[in-house]
Each structure stands twice: as structure tokens, then as C-alpha cells.
Amino acid sequence: MTTDDKVDLSIQLDRELLEEVSHLTSDPSKVIEVALRQWLKGGRQREDELARSLPRNPTIPPKGEWND
């Protein structure tokens, strides 16, 4: 996406929230843009995400179902 495709938008944020976002990046608009994209897609992660969620551990079978 080029800068020609972008639209300037003014929003109001809680000061504490902006401080937290500022610790992540010097460009808070990028954090907000990525969060909106994830929210609109139902929380799915993009392919270029650096952090990946770990699969949940499988449940432990009841006693007596182990292969022992």
C-alpha cells in the first residue's frame, strides 16, 4: 500500500494508551492500522507477523489409556 492510498484521520486516544503504544513504536498510526485490520478480519494474524501463537497442549488421557 502506498502513501497515496492512505487517508489522514484525527482520533482521540487516552493519554495512557498513547504512552503504552509509544513504547512499541514511534509511529502509533501503524499500530492502530494493524490492530484495526486484525479486528476486521476476526483476529487472524497476517503471514508477516513476527510473533506466532503456540498451539495448545493436548489434553492428558484418563488413567488407563496410556500405552504402558
Long-range contacts (C-beta under 8 A, 24 or more apart in sequence): none
